[in-house]
Amino acid sequence: MNKTILSTQIKLEILTICSGPISRPDNLINQVQLFMLGYDDFEDWCRQLEKRLQLLAVEYQTGKEIAEGHINGQTTVDQCIQMVV
């Protein structure tokens, strides 16, 4: 498992859900909280992200489980990465 590639993929998922600019997902700063991207306004986005992160965990065989409710607007990009890696 290449952590850099997986981190970039997670950032891409975060940006895709909130319709952010996806041309350079690696430029998304790890300390950014999801509410800064609009995730507080749409709880459904948090649930979508949990599902996508769980799919990545399965695909990359990390052995991690992301349960419903683990992600909210206060969650940082880095915390999302740590949930999968």
MMTF fields as JSON, N, C-alpha, C and O atoms, coordinates in Angstrom:
{
  "mmtfVersion": "1.0.0",
  "mmtfProducer": "UNKNOWN",
  "numBonds": 339,
  "numAtoms": 340,
  "numGroups": 85,
  "numChains": 1,
  "numModels": 1,
  "chainsPerModel": [1],
  "groupsPerChain": [85],
  "chainIdList": ["A"],
  "bondAtomList": [4, 2, 8, 6, 12, 10, 16, 14, 20, 18, 24, 22, 28, 26, 32, 30, 36, 34, 40, 38, 44, 42, 48, 46, 52, 50, 56, 54, 60, 58, 64, 62, 68, 66, 72, 70, 76, 74, 80, 78, 84, 82, 88, 86, 92, 90, 96, 94, 100, 98, 104, 102, 108, 106, 112, 110, 116, 114, 120, 118, 124, 122, 128, 126, 132, 130, 136, 134, 140, 138, 144, 142, 148, 146, 152, 150, 156, 154, 160, 158, 164, 162, 168, 166, 172, 170, 176, 174, 180, 178, 184, 182, 188, 186, 192, 190, 196, 194, 200, 198, 204, 202, 208, 206, 212, 210, 216, 214, 220, 218, 224, 222, 228, 226, 232, 230, 236, 234, 240, 238, 244, 242, 248, 246, 252, 250, 256, 254, 260, 258, 264, 262, 268, 266, 272, 270, 276, 274, 280, 278, 284, 282, 288, 286, 292, 290, 296, 294, 300, 298, 304, 302, 308, 306, 312, 310, 316, 314, 320, 318, 324, 322, 328, 326, 332, 330, 336, 334],
  "bondOrderList": [1, 1, 1, 1, 1, 1, 1, 1, 1, 1, 1, 1, 1, 1, 1, 1, 1, 1, 1, 1, 1, 1, 1, 1, 1, 1, 1, 1, 1, 1, 1, 1, 1, 1, 1, 1, 1, 1, 1, 1, 1, 1, 1, 1, 1, 1, 1, 1, 1, 1, 1, 1, 1, 1, 1, 1, 1, 1, 1, 1, 1, 1, 1, 1, 1, 1, 1, 1, 1, 1, 1, 1, 1, 1, 1, 1, 1, 1, 1, 1, 1, 1, 1, 1],
  "groupList": [{"groupName": "MET", "atomNameList": ["N", "CA", "C", "O"], "elementList": ["N", "C", "C", "O"], "formalChargeList": [0, 0, 0, 0], "bondAtomList": [1, 0, 2, 1, 3, 2], "bondOrderList": [1, 1, 2], "singleLetterCode": "M", "chemCompType": "L-PEPTIDE LINKING"}, {"groupName": "ASN", "atomNameList": ["N", "CA", "C", "O"], "elementList": ["N", "C", "C", "O"], "formalChargeList": [0, 0, 0, 0], "bondAtomList": [1, 0, 2, 1, 3, 2], "bondOrderList": [1, 1, 2], "singleLetterCode": "N", "chemCompType": "L-PEPTIDE LINKING"}, {"groupName": "LYS", "atomNameList": ["N", "CA", "C", "O"], "elementList": ["N", "C", "C", "O"], "formalChargeList": [0, 0, 0, 0], "bondAtomList": [1, 0, 2, 1, 3, 2], "bondOrderList": [1, 1, 2], "singleLetterCode": "K", "chemCompType": "L-PEPTIDE LINKING"}, {"groupName": "THR", "atomNameList": ["N", "CA", "C", "O"], "elementList": ["N", "C", "C", "O"], "formalChargeList": [0, 0, 0, 0], "bondAtomList": [1, 0, 2, 1, 3, 2], "bondOrderList": [1, 1, 2], "singleLetterCode": "T", "chemCompType": "L-PEPTIDE LINKING"}, {"groupName": "ILE", "atomNameList": ["N", "CA", "C", "O"], "elementList": ["N", "C", "C", "O"], "formalChargeList": [0, 0, 0, 0], "bondAtomList": [1, 0, 2, 1, 3, 2], "bondOrderList": [1, 1, 2], "singleLetterCode": "I", "chemCompType": "L-PEPTIDE LINKING"}, {"groupName": "LEU", "atomNameList": ["N", "CA", "C", "O"], "elementList": ["N", "C", "C", "O"], "formalChargeList": [0, 0, 0, 0], "bondAtomList": [1, 0, 2, 1, 3, 2], "bondOrderList": [1, 1, 2], "singleLetterCode": "L", "chemCompType": "L-PEPTIDE LINKING"}, {"groupName": "SER", "atomNameList": ["N", "CA", "C", "O"], "elementList": ["N", "C", "C", "O"], "formalChargeList": [0, 0, 0, 0], "bondAtomList": [1, 0, 2, 1, 3, 2], "bondOrderList": [1, 1, 2], "singleLetterCode": "S", "chemCompType": "L-PEPTIDE LINKING"}, {"groupName": "GLN", "atomNameList": ["N", "CA", "C", "O"], "elementList": ["N", "C", "C", "O"], "formalChargeList": [0, 0, 0, 0], "bondAtomList": [1, 0, 2, 1, 3, 2], "bondOrderList": [1, 1, 2], "singleLetterCode": "Q", "chemCompType": "L-PEPTIDE LINKING"}, {"groupName": "GLU", "atomNameList": ["N", "CA", "C", "O"], "elementList": ["N", "C", "C", "O"], "formalChargeList": [0, 0, 0, 0], "bondAtomList": [1, 0, 2, 1, 3, 2], "bondOrderList": [1, 1, 2], "singleLetterCode": "E", "chemCompType": "L-PEPTIDE LINKING"}, {"groupName": "CYS", "atomNameList": ["N", "CA", "C", "O"], "elementList": ["N", "C", "C", "O"], "formalChargeList": [0, 0, 0, 0], "bondAtomList": [1, 0, 2, 1, 3, 2], "bondOrderList": [1, 1, 2], "singleLetterCode": "C", "chemCompType": "L-PEPTIDE LINKING"}, {"groupName": "GLY", "atomNameList": ["N", "CA", "C", "O"], "elementList": ["N", "C", "C", "O"], "formalChargeList": [0, 0, 0, 0], "bondAtomList": [1, 0, 2, 1, 3, 2], "bondOrderList": [1, 1, 2], "singleLetterCode": "G", "chemCompType": "PEPTIDE LINKING"}, {"groupName": "PRO", "atomNameList": ["N", "CA", "C", "O"], "elementList": ["N", "C", "C", "O"], "formalChargeList": [0, 0, 0, 0], "bondAtomList": [1, 0, 2, 1, 3, 2], "bondOrderList": [1, 1, 2], "singleLetterCode": "P", "chemCompType": "L-PEPTIDE LINKING"}, {"groupName": "ARG", "atomNameList": ["N", "CA", "C", "O"], "elementList": ["N", "C", "C", "O"], "formalChargeList": [0, 0, 0, 0], "bondAtomList": [1, 0, 2, 1, 3, 2], "bondOrderList": [1, 1, 2], "singleLetterCode": "R", "chemCompType": "L-PEPTIDE LINKING"}, {"groupName": "ASP", "atomNameList": ["N", "CA", "C", "O"], "elementList": ["N", "C", "C", "O"], "formalChargeList": [0, 0, 0, 0], "bondAtomList": [1, 0, 2, 1, 3, 2], "bondOrderList": [1, 1, 2], "singleLetterCode": "D", "chemCompType": "L-PEPTIDE LINKING"}, {"groupName": "VAL", "atomNameList": ["N", "CA", "C", "O"], "elementList": ["N", "C", "C", "O"], "formalChargeList": [0, 0, 0, 0], "bondAtomList": [1, 0, 2, 1, 3, 2], "bondOrderList": [1, 1, 2], "singleLetterCode": "V", "chemCompType": "L-PEPTIDE LINKING"}, {"groupName": "PHE", "atomNameList": ["N", "CA", "C", "O"], "elementList": ["N", "C", "C", "O"], "formalChargeList": [0, 0, 0, 0], "bondAtomList": [1, 0, 2, 1, 3, 2], "bondOrderList": [1, 1, 2], "singleLetterCode": "F", "chemCompType": "L-PEPTIDE LINKING"}, {"groupName": "TYR", "atomNameList": ["N", "CA", "C", "O"], "elementList": ["N", "C", "C", "O"], "formalChargeList": [0, 0, 0, 0], "bondAtomList": [1, 0, 2, 1, 3, 2], "bondOrderList": [1, 1, 2], "singleLetterCode": "Y", "chemCompType": "L-PEPTIDE LINKING"}, {"groupName": "TRP", "atomNameList": ["N", "CA", "C", "O"], "elementList": ["N", "C", "C", "O"], "formalChargeList": [0, 0, 0, 0], "bondAtomList": [1, 0, 2, 1, 3, 2], "bondOrderList": [1, 1, 2], "singleLetterCode": "W", "chemCompType": "L-PEPTIDE LINKING"}, {"groupName": "ALA", "atomNameList": ["N", "CA", "C", "O"], "elementList": ["N", "C", "C", "O"], "formalChargeList": [0, 0, 0, 0], "bondAtomList": [1, 0, 2, 1, 3, 2], "bondOrderList": [1, 1, 2], "singleLetterCode": "A", "chemCompType": "L-PEPTIDE LINKING"}, {"groupName": "HIS", "atomNameList": ["N", "CA", "C", "O"], "elementList": ["N", "C", "C", "O"], "formalChargeList": [0, 0, 0, 0], "bondAtomList": [1, 0, 2, 1, 3, 2], "bondOrderList": [1, 1, 2], "singleLetterCode": "H", "chemCompType": "L-PEPTIDE LINKING"}],
  "groupTypeList": [0, 1, 2, 3, 4, 5, 6, 3, 7, 4, 2, 5, 8, 4, 5, 3, 4, 9, 6, 10, 11, 4, 6, 12, 11, 13, 1, 5, 4, 1, 7, 14, 7, 5, 15, 0, 5, 10, 16, 13, 13, 15, 8, 13, 17, 9, 12, 7, 5, 8, 2, 12, 5, 7, 5, 5, 18, 14, 8, 16, 7, 3, 10, 2, 8, 4, 18, 8, 10, 19, 4, 1, 10, 7, 3, 3, 14, 13, 7, 9, 4, 7, 0, 14, 14],
  "groupIdList": [1, 2, 3, 4, 5, 6, 7, 8, 9, 10, 11, 12, 13, 14, 15, 16, 17, 18, 19, 20, 21, 22, 23, 24, 25, 26, 27, 28, 29, 30, 31, 32, 33, 34, 35, 36, 37, 38, 39, 40, 41, 42, 43, 44, 45, 46, 47, 48, 49, 50, 51, 52, 53, 54, 55, 56, 57, 58, 59, 60, 61, 62, 63, 64, 65, 66, 67, 68, 69, 70, 71, 72, 73, 74, 75, 76, 77, 78, 79, 80, 81, 82, 83, 84, 85],
  "secStructList": [7, 7, 2, 2, 2, 2, 2, 2, 2, 2, 2, 2, 2, 2, 2, 2, 2, 6, 6, 7, 7, 7, 1, 7, 4, 4, 4, 1, 7, 6, 6, 7, 5, 4, 4, 4, 4, 6, 6, 6, 6, 7, 2, 2, 2, 2, 2, 2, 2, 2, 2, 2, 2, 2, 2, 2, 2, 2, 2, 6, 6, 7, 7, 7, 7, 7, 7, 6, 6, 1, 7, 7, 6, 6, 7, 5, 2, 2, 2, 2, 2, 2, 2, 2, 7],
  "xCoordList": [0.853, 0.0, 0.893, 1.756, 0.681, 1.415, 0.601, -0.459, 1.113, 0.366, 0.13, -0.918, 1.077, 0.926, -0.222, -1.04, -0.281, -1.359, -2.702, -3.684, -2.751, -3.996, -4.436, -5.626, -3.503, -3.834, -4.413, -5.384, -3.818, -4.316, -5.71, -6.569, -5.938, -7.257, -8.307, -9.43, -7.957, -8.887, -9.211, -10.37, -8.199, -8.425, -9.32, -10.179, -9.122, -9.961, -11.415, -12.326, -11.64, -13.004, -13.637, -14.797, -12.877, -13.383, -13.816, -14.901, -12.974, -13.272, -14.403, -15.214, -14.463, -15.506, -16.893, -17.818, -17.035, -18.34, -18.821, -20.003, -17.908, -18.333, -18.212, -18.324, -17.985, -17.847, -16.711, -16.803, -15.645, -14.46, -13.6, -13.869, -12.561, -11.665, -10.818, -10.089, -10.912, -10.239, -8.991, -8.428, -8.553, -7.396, -6.108, -5.221, -5.987, -4.79, -5.191, -4.98, -5.76, -6.216, -5.091, -5.332, -3.862, -2.738, -2.442, -1.706, -3.002, -2.816, -3.755, -3.606, -4.717, -5.633, -4.844, -4.242, -4.849, -4.063, -4.678, -5.892, -3.832, -4.295, -5.033, -5.893, -4.722, -5.337, -6.701, -7.347, -7.136, -8.433, -9.547, -9.583, -10.456, -11.621, -12.692, -12.818, -13.448, -14.424, -15.498, -16.059, -15.799, -16.816, -16.378, -17.222, -15.071, -14.565, -14.866, -14.788, -15.206, -15.56, -17.066, -17.534, -17.827, -19.282, -19.906, -21.122, -19.106, -19.643, -20.606, -21.458, -20.515, -21.456, -22.869, -23.849, -22.964, -24.27, -25.012, -26.236, -24.275, -24.869, -24.385, -23.337, -25.15, -24.759, -24.63, -23.839, -25.41, -25.344, -23.936, -23.487, -23.248, -21.877, -20.988, -20.151, -21.161, -20.367, -20.632, -19.7, -21.897, -22.238, -21.669, -21.176, -21.731, -21.152, -19.656, -19.113, -18.99, -17.542, -17.196, -16.23, -17.96, -17.717, -17.786, -16.936, -18.788, -18.942, -17.78, -17.257, -17.377, -16.268, -14.951, -14.141, -14.734, -13.507, -13.498, -12.447, -14.652, -14.719, -14.398, -13.708, -14.89, -14.568, -13.073, -12.502, -12.433, -10.981, -10.241, -9.257, -10.704, -10.072, -10.147, -9.195, -11.27, -11.425, -10.547, -9.844, -10.587, -9.805, -8.309, -7.618, -7.811, -6.384, -6.048, -4.903, -7.04, -6.875, -6.136, -5.153, -6.633, -5.998, -6.512, -5.891, -7.633, -8.199, -8.963, -9.383, -9.149, -9.844, -11.34, -11.774, -12.12, -13.58, -13.997, -13.61, -14.774, -15.293, -16.792, -17.55, -17.206, -18.62, -19.37, -18.784, -20.679, -21.519, -21.425, -21.514, -21.247, -21.155, -19.737, -19.545, -18.738, -17.346, -16.885, -15.956, -17.525, -17.106, -18.146, -19.347, -17.659, -18.527, -17.747, -16.612, -18.331, -17.702, -16.414, -15.589, -16.222, -15.005, -13.845, -12.707, -14.123, -13.095, -12.144, -12.58, -10.846, -9.862, -9.57, -9.896, -8.954, -8.533, -7.581, -7.698, -6.644, -5.676, -6.369, -5.966, -7.395, -8.132, -8.828, -8.913, -9.321, -9.93, -8.89, -9.166, -7.704, -6.622, -6.28, -6.118, -6.169, -5.829, -6.906, -6.6, -8.157, -9.231, -9.042, -9.486, -8.384, -8.225, -6.863, -6.762, -5.825, -4.44, -4.078, -2.961],
  "yCoordList": [-1.181, 0.0, 1.235, 1.386, 2.107, 3.363, 4.445, 4.849, 4.912, 5.873, 7.186, 7.807, 7.619, 8.876, 8.787, 9.702, 7.702, 7.515, 7.415, 8.011, 6.667, 6.511, 7.843, 8.159, 8.622, 9.939, 10.859, 11.574, 10.839, 11.657, 11.197, 12.025, 9.896, 9.359, 9.792, 10.13, 9.786, 10.214, 11.693, 12.091, 12.503, 13.936, 14.158, 15.04, 13.365, 13.463, 13.137, 13.819, 12.112, 11.757, 12.901, 13.244, 13.496, 14.614, 15.755, 16.31, 16.106, 17.221, 16.891, 17.759, 15.659, 15.262, 15.394, 15.898, 14.947, 14.998, 16.433, 16.716, 17.345, 18.736, 19.599, 20.823, 18.975, 19.679, 20.694, 21.768, 20.332, 21.198, 21.003, 20.118, 21.826, 21.699, 20.432, 20.268, 19.549, 18.255, 18.129, 17.04, 19.212, 19.112, 18.803, 18.146, 19.262, 19.005, 18.641, 19.44, 17.456, 17.101, 17.062, 17.258, 16.809, 16.755, 18.113, 18.183, 19.192, 20.525, 20.792, 21.805, 19.906, 20.071, 19.872, 18.819, 20.873, 20.859, 19.883, 19.867, 19.077, 18.031, 18.561, 17.866, 19.772, 20.307, 20.96, 21.41, 21.015, 21.616, 20.755, 19.539, 21.415, 20.709, 20.684, 21.622, 19.614, 19.42, 20.498, 20.762, 21.128, 22.188, 23.337, 24.056, 23.523, 24.588, 24.302, 25.193, 23.06, 22.654, 22.484, 22.035, 22.84, 22.776, 21.525, 21.354, 20.645, 19.385, 19.571, 18.707, 20.649, 20.893, 21.145, 20.811, 21.732, 22.072, 20.862, 20.884, 19.813, 18.644, 17.365, 16.825, 16.887, 15.669, 14.484, 13.571, 14.504, 13.429, 13.305, 12.207, 14.439, 14.394, 13.57, 12.8, 13.725, 12.963, 11.469, 10.666, 11.095, 9.679, 9.146, 8.019, 9.945, 9.53, 9.308, 8.328, 10.224, 10.113, 8.873, 8.179, 8.587, 7.376, 6.138, 5.253, 6.072, 4.919, 4.818, 3.729, 5.95, 5.934, 5.571, 4.843, 6.072, 5.726, 4.243, 3.603, 3.694, 2.262, 1.446, 0.43, 1.881, 1.183, 1.222, 0.23, 2.361, 2.465, 1.55, 0.912, 1.48, 0.604, -0.854, -1.614, -1.237, -2.603, -2.812, -3.818, -1.865, -1.985, -2.095, -2.907, -1.285, -1.291, -2.256, -2.321, -2.999, -4.024, -3.497, -4.084, -2.37, -1.776, -2.386, -2.22, -3.085, -3.69, -2.719, -3.085, -1.498, -0.474, -0.518, -0.896, -0.125, -0.036, 1.395, 1.943, 1.996, 3.347, 3.218, 2.943, 3.416, 3.271, 4.575, 5.657, 4.445, 5.627, 6.514, 6.038, 7.791, 8.754, 9.128, 10.015, 8.47, 8.794, 10.111, 10.738, 10.533, 11.757, 12.84, 12.609, 14.032, 15.207, 16.431, 16.306, 17.576, 18.802, 19.158, 19.883, 18.659, 18.953, 18.025, 18.273, 16.973, 16.029, 16.712, 17.449, 16.469, 17.05, 16.078, 14.893, 16.612, 15.783, 14.702, 13.542, 15.074, 14.118, 13.003, 11.843, 13.341, 12.319, 11.353, 10.158, 11.855, 10.979, 10.001, 8.814, 10.513, 9.657, 8.589, 7.419, 8.99, 8.047, 6.98, 5.867, 7.306, 6.317, 5.167, 4.047, 5.446, 4.441, 3.766, 2.556, 4.533, 4.011, 3.244, 2.74],
  "zCoordList": [0.0, 0.0, 0.0, 0.864, -0.964, -1.05, -0.344, -0.822, 0.807, 1.621, 0.879, 1.057, 0.053, -0.683, -1.676, -1.771, -2.403, -3.38, -2.669, -3.11, -1.575, -0.825, -0.22, -0.233, 0.304, 0.868, -0.198, 0.05, -1.378, -2.481, -2.898, -3.199, -2.916, -3.272, -2.253, -2.628, -0.975, 0.078, -0.088, 0.024, -0.355, -0.571, -1.786, -1.774, -2.827, -4.023, -3.681, -4.151, -2.875, -2.456, -1.667, -1.894, -0.739, 0.065, -0.84, -0.668, -1.802, -2.705, -3.676, -3.997, -4.14, -5.084, -4.458, -5.094, -3.224, -2.552, -2.394, -2.586, -2.044, -1.802, -3.059, -2.983, -4.205, -5.49, -5.467, -6.061, -4.771, -4.725, -5.959, -6.771, -6.11, -7.261, -7.133, -6.155, -8.106, -7.997, -8.863, -8.972, -9.476, -10.356, -9.593, -10.137, -8.349, -7.539, -6.103, -5.19, -5.889, -4.543, -3.517, -2.326, -3.968, -3.032, -2.398, -1.414, -2.944, -2.361, -1.188, -0.504, -0.941, 0.185, 1.481, 1.691, 2.335, 3.566, 4.566, 4.764, 5.187, 6.104, 7.324, 7.865, 7.771, 8.985, 8.737, 9.683, 7.502, 7.177, 7.768, 7.576, 8.493, 9.01, 7.924, 7.137, 7.893, 6.825, 6.784, 5.72, 7.92, 7.9, 7.007, 6.473, 6.834, 5.966, 4.495, 3.649, 4.206, 2.845, 2.685, 1.639, 3.72, 3.645, 4.225, 4.143, 4.812, 5.32, 6.484, 6.693, 7.249, 8.348, 7.837, 8.503, 6.661, 6.103, 5.539, 5.415, 5.198, 4.554, 5.235, 4.881, 6.209, 6.932, 5.978, 6.215, 4.904, 3.917, 3.33, 3.003, 3.2, 2.684, 3.607, 3.136, 4.913, 5.882, 5.723, 5.752, 5.556, 5.389, 4.071, 4.025, 3.001, 1.718, 1.863, 1.353, 2.561, 2.738, 3.557, 3.241, 4.59, 5.382, 4.497, 4.6, 3.632, 2.743, 1.765, 1.527, 1.201, 0.235, 0.909, 0.336, 2.118, 2.84, 3.198, 3.152, 3.554, 3.853, 2.606, 2.691, 1.454, 0.204, -0.08, -0.533, 0.182, -0.008, 0.966, 0.589, 2.207, 3.201, 2.755, 2.938, 2.176, 1.673, 0.444, 0.343, -0.487, -1.723, -1.443, -2.059, -0.519, -0.193, 0.942, 1.387, 1.405, 2.433, 3.661, 4.114, 4.191, 5.371, 6.669, 7.719, 6.609, 7.804, 8.689, 9.787, 8.233, 9.023, 8.744, 7.655, 9.747, 9.641, 9.951, 10.983, 9.08, 9.301, 9.528, 8.598, 10.755, 11.109, 10.871, 10.847, 10.697, 10.516, 11.756, 12.888, 11.521, 12.611, 13.005, 13.837, 12.424, 12.746, 12.137, 12.645, 11.054, 10.367, 10.58, 10.438, 10.925, 11.056, 10.591, 10.131, 10.704, 10.226, 10.931, 10.377, 12.153, 12.911, 12.552, 12.95, 11.812, 11.396, 10.42, 9.535, 10.583, 9.669, 8.527, 8.593, 7.49, 6.359, 6.861, 6.468, 7.725, 8.264, 9.051, 8.964, 9.807, 10.551, 9.599, 9.882, 8.485, 7.475, 6.934, 6.759, 6.675, 6.172, 7.206, 6.862, 8.475, 9.542, 9.734, 10.161, 9.424, 9.541, 8.56, 8.814, 7.444, 6.392, 6.448, 6.248, 6.715, 6.648, 7.899, 8.013]
}
